[in-house]
């Protein structure tokens, strides 16, 4: 028994030691240890009297700025950027506040002019800081430290000349101490733990590896076989690939503006971002897994889905076997060649970008680049041969097939597998083309690696570096970079409450109606609609006509009213009115100006007692209770949308209470002993570091660490606080909590931006963009003279980029929506399904754009114009109905034109035209015939996706039904819907 007890004790000791080592191992890394070292150094510099006296009574704020502003980052580049930008922000705040205090000192101590000067400057600083914080991503912390310092400087010692420079010097020392100590701590730990963290090139390599995994699992499609991989697993792979495609864009936008050492610039591999997205889309529309087909009652069957007879089934099996056996071998060869090309690109990026840790001589660089070039050239040759072989096979795959015999005197039918194989083969050809471009870029990268030497790459200060999008990037509500087209008006993206605004057409008609009271010079009345046409862009060519007044007398009211009206409607006045209307609308509905207003209004209300007379109770309360913490807490919690503010608010509230309780207990333990203070402050940073680095509740850790110095260290710096430690802890926690509550109220009552409202409005707008994209694709297809192709293609690509960016923004809104308080639960699963469905629509439309460049236009467009027009109209009506449902929050109509019915009719006519062309010449069409079948398969998937969209929209908003269960003829009538081309959004099973 004693031996068993000893063994049990040893086992428990080993288990405990393993747990301790496991926890400790999380801290034995560069950033955790650098954080702990910076906290220790800041605490030491506060308690050492010769140094702390430079900060005056605010010396303890070094720890607060360390946590809020200058926190240790992953690498030196990020830390240097953080240090430089935030020191500049601090200097701006100190400089403006010092100037304000100097002006106030001229008015005299505690005079109305002095207090008003400081108050006005503080409000203006808060207003412009709020605008910059919302607009410029990289300057968020810079604006916050400007407000932080301005709040302290402008609410203390108002109008005292002797404190103007001394207070500014204190905060200059505090800022520089926090910045330098955090930078020093990181440099020390970089010497102990050398190496680099995750970077853009690693993200690119990982994305190509995931592309290879997705493609290798999808090659079964070229043989129209069923995969052994579960459908859900493939969807997970594709979801990961979509997230990677977005993340790699974000990584570049951040890494391209950081300090780094290497032979190559990240800009050299930037084109891989677009190639990755193109490959992902081709996998989505061409190589997606096959799902079990389902039929909808009352829906007409397409020519390939009708039930064949026994003889037809035997013939179809022979036709399918011949088709698959012909294209499968070259398709598999092309697929494997694409996989090898992806592997070659991965190896090249890995070799050329991961040589930074050691010295590379020119001879070594030439050897490395030479071997990589050899691999790239070999991959290019193999890829070209595989693509040419695939094209040749596809060009002649139908030459021996007599489509008239297959029809046996009836309407031609084709098995679904031919369409599946066709779209997979075309997708492989497109992927081969993309990888050919990727290999050319890889060869260029290898050449640059050979010709250049190692150097320091530093960011060029520009508006893009600060976060202003020159085109493809804008900041979202969480401060991340989100892709969006630069051509979209900022107000159009964010405004959800602008229903009172005039549309463009309403403005045109208003201008036209106002001008009807005038006549032309020749005396003839203005024709109806004539002026509206001339003001096609609000007020464009008014110089073509001359307005004159009527025949009223000079002294009459009518004369002067007509005179003023004429002046009001002149060309220059109209242009001025339009310009002013645009500027007013932009300012009125700008989220940046609104955020600046909320910033300034909150600061004005919370700091109002600080600018009351010195003898007033409010001023004495503000100084005694240190109301500055209330204002600072408000500035840190106030976010750009309600959901983010609530999440930040309640987490910071819990963190503040945690920090206050720890400070009270720590003061009871060590009092004002400097050694105990340093030890307990550093000890508290251990769990804080774990929360910040290892959990998703970072907003709870920061206020806990910030609440520590004004409670635990303030009595050491300034012993005459006038409060006991319990009162001090309660007061500091109360002030910080009051600022949090004020931010929650401000963002909930003034210009609230609820994520659900933003989501529904942006979804409606995205559906409108999808409709515009499909109209653009159809317009290009119906065009007789193929001119202005560059403008049309640019417009199409711009719409695709806008939609992709909107979808990413919607995903971010759904994540933030979880934090909003609501009496009723939100259907977040349905919202995510809407995003997924719209992503599928975008991928399918992208596939249509690429496929339609090679379809036979006479047989598939010109000869079936009527059917194409009907199908296009059904698609646009379906998208418009869903767009209206999301915009107005109204139910769908019960019956909509059926896209499935229109597609079945179009498909039948297309195949009939193809049959006639093949009858005239058995070798007609060639490769374009495979593109025609691929287009039909993609359009079939588009129809299925539109019906999924209608279903989820109906579940969210319902159906405005008039034919229901209670209707006497409802059951029998709805069975005939398919015959008349209508789709019912009313679900009987509900």
LUMGU-861446 format. One record per residue (C-alpha): residue in one letter; x, y, z. Coordinates in steps of 0.05 Angstrom, whole numbers, padded with zeros to 5 digits, always signed. Layout:
<nodes>
aXYZ ...
</nodes>
This chain:
<nodes>
x+00000+00000+00000 x+00054+00051+00016 x+00087+00034-00051 x+00021+00044-00088 x+00009+00109-00052 x+00079+00132-00071 x+00068+00113-00144 x+00002+00150-00144 x+00034+00211-00114 x+00090+00208-00166 x+00039+00202-00223 x+00001+00262-00197 x+00065+00302-00190 x+00084+00284-00262 x+00015+00304-00286 x+00018+00370-00250 x+00089+00384-00275 x+00067+00369-00347 x+00009+00417-00339 x+00054+00471-00312 x+00104+00460-00368 x+00048+00462-00419 x+00024+00529-00392 x+00095+00556-00385 x+00112+00535-00457 x+00060+00585-00482 x+00101+00641-00451 x+00169+00618-00475 x+00162+00657-00539 x+00183+00724-00566 x+00119+00765-00557 x+00095+00740-00489 x+00163+00749-00457 x+00171+00817-00490 x+00104+00839-00461 x+00124+00817-00392 x+00192+00851-00398 x+00160+00917-00422 x+00112+00915-00363 x+00169+00904-00314 x+00211+00960-00344 x+00152+01009-00343 x+00137+00992-00271 x+00210+01002-00252 x+00215+01069-00286 x+00153+01092-00250 x+00176+01074-00180 x+00247+01102-00189 x+00240+01173-00163 x+00293+01207-00206 x+00256+01183-00268 x+00184+01187-00245 x+00191+01261-00227 x+00196+01276-00302 x+00124+01253-00309 x+00099+01292-00249 x+00035+01268-00218 x+00017+01231-00282 x+00079+01185-00284 x+00036+01123-00273 x+00005+01135-00342 x+00066+01103-00373 x+00035+01035-00359 x-00032+01057-00388 x-00001+01081-00453 x+00041+01018-00456 x-00022+00976-00456 x-00068+01020-00497 x-00021+01047-00550 x+00049+01018-00553 x+00035+00944-00538 x+00088+00896-00562 x+00075+00868-00632 x+00097+00805-00669 x+00157+00834-00705 x+00202+00894-00708 x+00169+00924-00770 x+00101+00927-00737 x+00131+00955-00673 x+00170+01009-00709 x+00108+01029-00749 x+00067+01032-00685 x+00120+01072-00649 x+00130+01124-00704 x+00057+01136-00720 x+00034+01139-00648 x+00091+01185-00626 x+00071+01231-00683 x-00001+01228-00659 x+00021+01244-00588 x+00063+01302-00612 x+00003+01329-00650 x-00040+01325-00588 x+00013+01356-00544 x+00026+01412-00594 x-00046+01432-00605 x-00063+01427-00532 x-00003+01468-00512 x-00023+01522-00562 x-00094+01521-00534 x-00068+01527-00462 x-00023+01584-00482 x-00082+01623-00513 x-00123+01607-00451 x-00068+01633-00406 x-00072+01700-00441 x-00144+01707-00418 x-00126+01696-00345 x-00134+01642-00294 x-00203+01610-00291 x-00236+01663-00334 x-00294+01648-00380 x-00249+01659-00441 x-00196+01611-00416 x-00247+01556-00401 x-00283+01567-00468 x-00217+01564-00506 x-00197+01498-00476 x-00266+01469-00485 x-00271+01490-00558 x-00202+01462-00575 x-00218+01396-00540 x-00283+01388-00578 x-00250+01404-00644 x-00193+01355-00631 x-00244+01301-00614 x-00286+01316-00676 x-00229+01312-00726 x-00197+01254-00689 x-00263+01216-00696 x-00265+01230-00771 x-00193+01208-00781 x-00203+01147-00737 x-00262+01124-00779 x-00229+01141-00845 x-00156+01122-00838 x-00142+01051-00813 x-00070+01059-00792 x-00082+01123-00753 x-00135+01096-00704 x-00087+01091-00646 x-00053+01156-00665 x-00119+01193-00660 x-00135+01160-00595 x-00070+01179-00562 x-00080+01251-00586 x-00148+01252-00551 x-00119+01217-00490 x-00066+01270-00480 x-00111+01328-00498 x-00163+01307-00447 x-00112+01308-00391 x-00078+01373-00413 x-00139+01415-00428 x-00180+01396-00366 x-00125+01412-00315 x-00092+01478-00295 x-00134+01520-00342 x-00106+01590-00352 x-00043+01581-00310 x+00018+01604-00350 x+00068+01567-00307 x+00035+01499-00324 x+00032+01507-00399 x+00101+01478-00414 x+00110+01436-00352 x+00047+01395-00363 x+00065+01385-00436 x+00136+01362-00417 x+00107+01311-00368 x+00065+01279-00422 x+00122+01281-00472 x+00165+01241-00423 x+00107+01192-00410 x+00097+01180-00484 x+00170+01170-00502 x+00182+01125-00441 x+00125+01078-00460 x+00146+01076-00534 x+00220+01066-00522 x+00212+01013-00468 x+00164+00970-00510 x+00211+00975-00570 x+00271+00958-00527 x+00236+00897-00497 x+00219+00870-00566 x+00290+00879-00592 x+00319+00842-00531 x+00272+00783-00542 x+00287+00783-00616 x+00360+00770-00598 x+00339+00713-00552 x+00287+00684-00601 x+00311+00699-00672 x+00268+00682-00732 x+00208+00709-00769 x+00134+00703-00758 x+00080+00686-00808 x+00084+00730-00870 x+00053+00741-00938 x+00097+00691-00976 x+00078+00637-00926 x+00004+00653-00937 x+00014+00648-01012 x+00048+00580-01006 x-00007+00553-00960 x-00061+00578-01008 x-00030+00543-01068 x-00024+00479-01026 x-00099+00483-01010 x-00114+00495-01083 x-00076+00431-01100 x-00117+00393-01048 x-00183+00419-01075 x-00164+00405-01148 x-00138+00335-01134 x-00203+00318-01098 x-00244+00345-01157 x-00211+00309-01215 x-00264+00255-01212 x-00311+00304-01246 x-00278+00295-01314 x-00303+00223-01313 x-00373+00241-01288 x-00363+00193-01230 x-00388+00198-01159 x-00335+00218-01109 x-00320+00179-01046 x-00308+00244-01009 x-00369+00269-00971 x-00401+00330-01000 x-00396+00367-00934 x-00321+00356-00932 x-00312+00385-01001 x-00354+00446-00982 x-00309+00455-00921 x-00248+00454-00967 x-00279+00505-01013 x-00299+00549-00954 x-00228+00547-00928 x-00203+00565-00998 x-00250+00624-01001 x-00226+00648-00933 x-00154+00639-00955 x-00166+00679-01018 x-00192+00737-00977 x-00138+00730-00924 x-00081+00731-00974 x-00108+00797-01000 x-00109+00826-00929 x-00040+00799-00914 x-00011+00834-00975 x-00046+00899-00958 x-00012+00897-00890 x+00055+00867-00907 x+00068+00910-00968 x+00075+00971-00922 x+00122+00942-00870 x+00197+00943-00860 x+00230+00880-00885 x+00298+00854-00908 x+00305+00811-00970 x+00325+00806-01043 x+00255+00812-01071 x+00197+00859-01060 x+00130+00831-01042 x+00102+00868-01103 x+00137+00816-01147 x+00089+00761-01124 x+00028+00806-01117 x-00002+00780-01183 x-00010+00711-01151 x-00068+00741-01110 x-00111+00749-01173 x-00090+00681-01200 x-00110+00647-01135 x-00179+00679-01138 x-00189+00659-01211 x-00169+00587-01196 x-00217+00586-01137 x-00274+00610-01180 x-00260+00559-01234 x-00261+00504-01182 x-00328+00532-01157 x-00365+00536-01223 x-00332+00479-01261 x-00306+00427-01212 x-00357+00429-01156 x-00381+00361-01129 x-00442+00329-01160 x-00504+00330-01116 x-00564+00284-01123 x-00613+00314-01172 x-00682+00332-01148 x-00744+00349-01187 x-00795+00401-01169 x-00868+00381-01177 x-00901+00413-01237 x-00835+00437-01266 x-00821+00421-01339 x-00763+00374-01352 x-00704+00396-01393 x-00684+00355-01454 x-00628+00321-01415 x-00670+00305-01353 x-00729+00272-01385 x-00738+00197-01370 x-00711+00158-01430 x-00739+00094-01457 x-00701+00028-01452 x-00671+00035-01522 x-00653+00108-01507 x-00621+00087-01441 x-00577+00036-01476 x-00558+00086-01529 x-00544+00140-01477 x-00499+00093-01439 x-00459+00079-01502 x-00455+00153-01519 x-00435+00171-01449 x-00382+00116-01446 x-00353+00139-01513 x-00351+00212-01492 x-00321+00199-01423 x-00269+00149-01448 x-00248+00200-01501 x-00237+00261-01457 x-00219+00229-01390 x-00146+00210-01404 x-00123+00279-01431 x-00164+00314-01377 x-00130+00275-01322 x-00062+00289-01354 x-00079+00363-01356 x-00103+00362-01284 x-00039+00329-01259 x+00003+00377-01299 x-00034+00436-01266 x-00020+00405-01198 x+00054+00399-01215 x+00055+00472-01239 x+00024+00494-01172 x+00078+00454-01135 x+00132+00488-01177 x+00105+00557-01159 x+00103+00538-01086 x+00176+00514-01087 x+00199+00577-01122 x+00166+00624-01072 x+00194+00583-01014 x+00265+00584-01040 x+00268+00657-01062 x+00234+00688-01001 x+00262+00644-00946 x+00336+00658-00956 x+00334+00720-00912 x+00363+00687-00850 x+00430+00672-00882 x+00478+00708-00927 x+00469+00690-01001 x+00527+00703-01048 x+00515+00721-01121 x+00539+00652-01142 x+00489+00619-01095 x+00434+00663-01120 x+00449+00645-01193 x+00450+00571-01175 x+00383+00575-01139 x+00350+00617-01193 x+00378+00572-01247 x+00350+00509-01216 x+00283+00542-01205 x+00281+00569-01277 x+00295+00498-01302 x+00236+00472-01263 x+00191+00528-01287 x+00210+00517-01360 x+00196+00443-01354 x+00128+00456-01322 x+00112+00506-01378 x+00128+00455-01432 x+00087+00400-01399 x+00029+00447-01387 x+00028+00472-01459 x+00031+00402-01487 x-00026+00379-01441 x-00069+00439-01459 x-00058+00430-01534 x-00075+00356-01529 x-00138+00371-01489 x-00161+00423-01540 x-00150+00376-01597 x-00189+00321-01564 x-00247+00367-01547 x-00247+00396-01618 x-00261+00327-01649 x-00297+00291-01593 x-00365+00297-01627 x-00341+00285-01698 x-00363+00211-01699 x-00429+00224-01664 x-00490+00228-01708 x-00538+00270-01668 x-00595+00256-01716 x-00589+00181-01703 x-00587+00192-01628 x-00652+00230-01631 x-00686+00173-01669 x-00734+00220-01702 x-00751+00256-01637 x-00724+00317-01602 x-00650+00307-01587 x-00633+00286-01516 x-00565+00284-01485 x-00546+00250-01419 x-00529+00296-01362 x-00459+00267-01356 x-00438+00298-01422 x-00455+00367-01395 x-00419+00352-01329 x-00356+00329-01366 x-00359+00388-01413 x-00360+00441-01358 x-00305+00404-01320 x-00262+00401-01383 x-00272+00475-01397 x-00255+00492-01325 x-00190+00453-01331 x-00172+00491-01394 x-00184+00557-01359 x-00143+00534-01299 x-00087+00514-01346 x-00088+00583-01377 x-00084+00615-01308 x-00026+00570-01287 x+00011+00587-01351 x+00008+00660-01329 x+00030+00640-01259 x+00092+00604-01287 x+00111+00666-01327 x+00107+00707-01264 x+00149+00654-01227 x+00202+00658-01281 x+00205+00734-01274 x+00212+00726-01198 x+00270+00678-01207 x+00304+00728-01254 x+00295+00784-01204 x+00324+00740-01149 x+00385+00728-01191 x+00396+00801-01210 x+00383+00836-01144 x+00418+00836-01077 x+00392+00839-01006 x+00366+00906-00984 x+00319+00940-00935 x+00248+00948-00961 x+00212+01004-00927 x+00141+01032-00936 x+00128+01094-00976 x+00084+01141-00937 x+00021+01150-00977 x-00054+01153-00968 x-00058+01079-00983 x-00007+01064-00928 x-00050+01104-00880 x-00111+01064-00899 x-00144+01107-00953 x-00165+01062-01011 x-00138+01084-01078 x-00183+01030-01108 x-00192+00961-01081 x-00190+00969-01005 x-00232+01003-00953 x-00234+00995-00877 x-00292+00958-00847 x-00322+00968-00778 x-00270+00925-00744 x-00211+00962-00774 x-00194+00906-00823 x-00181+00918-00896 x-00238+00898-00941 x-00237+00896-01016 x-00285+00941-01053 x-00285+00979-01118 x-00259+01049-01116 x-00314+01070-01163 x-00368+01061-01111 x-00391+01122-01074 x-00376+01118-01001 x-00444+01145-00983 x-00478+01091-01025 x-00443+01037-00987 x-00458+01057-00916 x-00521+01098-00918 x-00583+01060-00895 x-00627+01117-00874 x-00627+01158-00937 x-00698+01143-00960 x-00713+01217-00961 x-00662+01230-01016 x-00682+01243-01088 x-00660+01192-01139 x-00624+01214-01202 x-00687+01206-01244 x-00729+01245-01194 x-00679+01301-01195 x-00681+01302-01271 x-00756+01306-01273 x-00757+01360-01219 x-00711+01403-01260 x-00754+01391-01322 x-00819+01408-01286 x-00789+01473-01258 x-00770+01496-01327 x-00839+01485-01357 x-00860+01555-01333 x-00810+01586-01383 x-00809+01587-01458 x-00756+01585-01510 x-00731+01646-01546 x-00774+01632-01607 x-00836+01633-01563 x-00855+01560-01571 x-00871+01521-01507 x-00820+01472-01483 x-00839+01403-01509 x-00854+01349-01458 x-00792+01311-01438 x-00746+01356-01478 x-00713+01389-01419 x-00707+01324-01382 x-00667+01295-01439 x-00621+01355-01439 x-00610+01347-01364 x-00589+01275-01370 x-00535+01285-01319 x-00574+01332-01273 x-00559+01396-01311 x-00515+01383-01370 x-00525+01428-01432 x-00572+01483-01410 x-00532+01529-01455 x-00570+01500-01515 x-00632+01540-01497 x-00644+01610-01472 x-00697+01624-01419 x-00736+01688-01417 x-00791+01717-01373 x-00863+01726-01392 x-00900+01791-01408 x-00913+01814-01336 x-00904+01887-01317 x-00842+01911-01280 x-00878+01931-01216 x-00919+01868-01209 x-00904+01809-01163 x-00907+01761-01222 x-00851+01797-01257 x-00803+01792-01197 x-00823+01720-01182 x-00809+01701-01255 x-00743+01739-01252 x-00720+01702-01190 x-00744+01637-01220 x-00705+01650-01284 x-00642+01664-01245 x-00654+01602-01202 x-00658+01559-01265 x-00598+01585-01305 x-00543+01537-01324 x-00492+01562-01273 x-00543+01564-01217 x-00566+01494-01233 x-00495+01468-01233 x-00483+01503-01166 x-00546+01474-01137 x-00527+01404-01160 x-00456+01412-01132 x-00483+01436-01065 x-00534+01380-01063 x-00480+01328-01074 x-00434+01358-01021 x-00491+01364-00971 x-00514+01293-00982 x-00443+01266-00977 x-00431+01302-00911 x-00501+01286-00884 x-00496+01211-00897 x-00422+01200-00885 x-00407+01150-00830 x-00340+01184-00817 x-00371+01252-00803 x-00424+01220-00760 x-00371+01183-00720 x-00333+01248-00711 x-00396+01282-00687 x-00410+01227-00636 x-00338+01231-00613 x-00341+01306-00602 x-00411+01306-00571 x-00392+01253-00520 x-00329+01288-00501 x-00366+01355-00494 x-00418+01325-00448 x-00370+01284-00405 x-00319+01340-00396 x-00370+01395-00385 x-00358+01397-00309 x-00283+01408-00321 x-00298+01475-00354 x-00344+01502-00300 x-00318+01556-00251 x-00265+01532-00203 x-00308+01542-00142 x-00367+01503-00171 x-00386+01435-00144 x-00382+01403-00213 x-00310+01425-00225 x-00289+01401-00156 x-00324+01334-00167 x-00290+01325-00235 x-00221+01339-00207 x-00231+01297-00145 x-00259+01237-00181 x-00212+01244-00241 x-00268+01248-00292 x-00215+01244-00347 x-00219+01168-00341 x-00293+01172-00358 x-00278+01210-00422 x-00219+01165-00442 x-00261+01103-00431 x-00315+01133-00475 x-00266+01146-00531 x-00238+01075-00528 x-00305+01039-00527 x-00340+01080-00580 x-00338+01039-00644 x-00367+01051-00713 x-00426+01004-00705 x-00472+00985-00648 x-00454+00911-00644 x-00379+00924-00638 x-00392+00978-00585 x-00434+00930-00543 x-00383+00875-00547 x-00325+00922-00530 x-00367+00955-00476 x-00387+00895-00434 x-00319+00862-00440 x-00284+00926-00419 x-00333+00933-00361 x-00315+00864-00335 x-00241+00878-00345 x-00246+00943-00307 x-00279+00908-00247 x-00225+00854-00250 x-00169+00905-00250 x-00200+00946-00193 x-00208+00885-00148 x-00136+00862-00161 x-00110+00932-00148 x-00146+00935-00081 x-00119+00867-00059 x-00049+00883-00084 x-00047+00949-00045 x-00068+00913+00018 x-00010+00865+00007 x+00047+00913-00010 x+00021+00984+00003 x+00070+01033-00026 x+00131+00987-00024 x+00166+00998-00092 x+00192+00926-00097 x+00123+00897-00081 x+00090+00944-00131 x+00136+00923-00187 x+00128+00849-00171 x+00052+00851-00167 x+00044+00894-00229 x+00087+00846-00269 x+00051+00786-00240 x-00016+00813-00261 x+00009+00819-00333 x+00018+00743-00337 x-00057+00727-00343 x-00068+00791-00382 x-00017+00769-00434 x-00049+00700-00440 x-00118+00732-00451 x-00092+00780-00504 x-00051+00729-00543 x-00090+00664-00534 x-00164+00683-00529 x-00215+00723-00568 x-00234+00768-00509 x-00177+00817-00516 x-00222+00877-00500 x-00231+00850-00429 x-00156+00846-00415 x-00135+00917-00435 x-00180+00955-00387 x-00160+00909-00331 x-00088+00927-00342 x-00105+01001-00351 x-00146+01004-00287 x-00085+00980-00247 x-00038+01041-00248 x-00087+01096-00227 x-00107+01054-00167 x-00044+01017-00146 x+00010+01067-00166 x-00026+01134-00158 x-00018+01134-00081 x+00057+01120-00091 x+00066+01178-00139 x+00018+01227-00105 x+00006+01206-00032 x-00045+01261-00018 x-00102+01230-00058 x-00155+01247-00006 x-00187+01178-00012 x-00175+01110+00019 x-00153+01054-00026 x-00223+01024-00026 x-00253+01091-00045 x-00200+01101-00098 x-00213+01033-00129 x-00288+01045-00129 x-00282+01115-00158 x-00235+01093-00215 x-00279+01034-00232 x-00340+01077-00230 x-00310+01130-00276 x-00287+01079-00327 x-00354+01044-00324 x-00391+01110-00333 x-00352+01123-00397 x-00369+01054-00423 x-00443+01064-00409 x-00440+01132-00443 x-00410+01101-00506 x-00463+01048-00507 x-00519+01099-00501 x-00488+01144-00553 x-00481+01090-00605 x-00551+01063-00590 x-00589+01130-00591 x-00551+01177-00637 x-00542+01152-00709 x-00547+01079-00688 x-00516+01032-00739 x-00545+00964-00722 x-00511+00907-00759 x-00577+00874-00778 x-00601+00938-00812 x-00534+00945-00847 x-00536+00871-00867 x-00606+00874-00898 x-00592+00939-00935 x-00524+00915-00961 x-00555+00849-00982 x-00607+00886-01022 x-00552+00928-01054 x-00510+00866-01069 x-00569+00832-01103 x-00577+00895-01145 x-00504+00889-01164 x-00514+00816-01183 x-00572+00836-01227 x-00529+00890-01260 x-00474+00840-01271 x-00520+00791-01306 x-00549+00847-01348 x-00479+00868-01368 x-00461+00797-01388 x-00525+00790-01429 x-00516+00858-01461 x-00446+00839-01483 x-00472+00773-01511 x-00528+00804-01552 x-00483+00858-01581 x-00477+00852-01657 x-00415+00895-01666 x-00362+00875-01616 x-00335+00944-01603 x-00314+00979-01539 x-00295+00911-01510 x-00244+00942-01463 x-00296+00987-01430 x-00347+00931-01424 x-00296+00883-01394 x-00273+00935-01345 x-00344+00948-01324 x-00356+00874-01314 x-00293+00864-01273 x-00311+00925-01232 x-00379+00896-01215 x-00348+00829-01196 x-00299+00864-01150 x-00355+00904-01118 x-00397+00842-01105 x-00338+00803-01077 x-00323+00861-01030 x-00396+00867-01009 x-00399+00793-00992 x-00338+00798-00947 x-00369+00858-00913 x-00433+00819-00902 x-00395+00762-00870 x-00362+00811-00822 x-00430+00841-00805 x-00458+00773-00788 x-00399+00761-00740 x-00410+00827-00706 x-00486+00817-00705 x-00477+00762-00653 x-00457+00815-00602 x-00518+00860-00610 x-00571+00857-00556 x-00639+00836-00581 x-00703+00812-00548 x-00714+00763-00605 x-00659+00717-00633 x-00633+00734-00702 x-00634+00681-00758 x-00559+00682-00766 x-00558+00613-00800 x-00605+00639-00854 x-00563+00702-00862 x-00501+00659-00873 x-00539+00617-00923 x-00558+00681-00962 x-00484+00700-00965 x-00464+00631-00989 x-00518+00631-01043 x-00497+00699-01069 x-00425+00676-01070 x-00447+00617-01113 x-00484+00664-01159 x-00422+00707-01167 x-00378+00647-01183 x-00428+00620-01234 x-00434+00688-01269 x-00359+00691-01272 x-00359+00623-01305 x-00412+00646-01355 x-00369+00706-01373 x-00309+00663-01390 x-00349+00609-01425 x-00390+00656-01469 x-00327+00683-01500 x-00322+00618-01541 x-00393+00594-01552 x-00422+00590-01624 x-00462+00655-01626 x-00505+00638-01685 x-00532+00573-01658 x-00535+00592-01584 x-00551+00666-01587 x-00577+00694-01652 x-00624+00637-01670 x-00653+00633-01599 x-00659+00707-01584 x-00731+00702-01560 x-00715+00645-01511 x-00652+00680-01487 x-00692+00743-01474 x-00744+00705-01434 x-00692+00670-01392 x-00654+00734-01378 x-00718+00769-01358 x-00736+00713-01309 x-00667+00716-01277 x-00671+00792-01268 x-00742+00789-01241 x-00722+00737-01190 x-00663+00778-01167 x-00705+00841-01164 x-00759+00806-01122 x-00707+00783-01072 x-00674+00852-01073 x-00740+00885-01057 x-00755+00836-01002 x-00690+00851-00966 x-00695+00926-00978 x-00768+00935-00956 x-00771+00875-00907 x-00834+00854-00944 x-00856+00784-00965 x-00844+00756-01034 x-00900+00751-01086 x-00930+00681-01087 x-00918+00669-01161 x-00857+00691-01201 x-00836+00674-01272 x-00801+00607-01270 x-00728+00609-01290 x-00728+00533-01294 x-00785+00534-01345 x-00750+00588-01386 x-00685+00551-01383 x-00716+00485-01406 x-00746+00521-01465 x-00680+00555-01482 x-00641+00490-01476 x-00688+00453-01522 x-00682+00507-01576 x-00606+00511-01569 x-00599+00437-01579 x-00646+00439-01638 x-00602+00493-01671 x-00540+00453-01656 x-00572+00391-01687 x-00588+00428-01751 x-00516+00455-01755 x-00488+00385-01744 x-00535+00357-01797 x-00508+00406-01848 x-00435+00392-01829 x-00417+00335-01781 x-00352+00371-01765 x-00384+00438-01751 x-00374+00478-01687 x-00315+00438-01661 x-00288+00462-01594 x-00343+00514-01588 x-00394+00458-01583 x-00362+00436-01517 x-00366+00508-01493 x-00440+00510-01511 x-00454+00448-01469 x-00412+00476-01412 x-00453+00540-01414 x-00518+00501-01409 x-00492+00463-01348 x-00471+00528-01314 x-00539+00559-01329 x-00573+00498-01299 x-00533+00508-01235 x-00552+00582-01238 x-00626+00563-01239 x-00617+00517-01179 x-00580+00571-01141 x-00634+00623-01156 x-00687+00576-01128 x-00645+00567-01066 x-00643+00642-01059 x-00718+00647-01066 x-00728+00593-01014 x-00684+00625-00961 x-00714+00694-00976 x-00784+00666-00968 x-00765+00635-00902 x-00738+00702-00877 x-00794+00747-00901 x-00851+00701-00919 x-00896+00700-00980 x-00954+00746-00997 x-00999+00687-01015 x-01069+00689-01043 x-01074+00615-01062 x-01068+00578-00996 x-01092+00515-00962 x-01160+00544-00952 x-01170+00557-01027 x-01217+00506-01058 x-01177+00497-01122 x-01108+00510-01093 x-01081+00439-01096 x-01104+00425-01167 x-01085+00493-01193 x-01014+00492-01168 x-01000+00427-01204 x-01007+00466-01269 x-00957+00520-01250 x-00901+00489-01290 x-00943+00487-01353 x-00951+00562-01349 x-00880+00579-01330 x-00892+00603-01258 x-00853+00588-01195 x-00889+00588-01129 x-00853+00616-01068 x-00908+00590-01021 x-00886+00527-00987 x-00942+00479-00972 x-00903+00440-00920 x-00898+00504-00878 
</nodes>
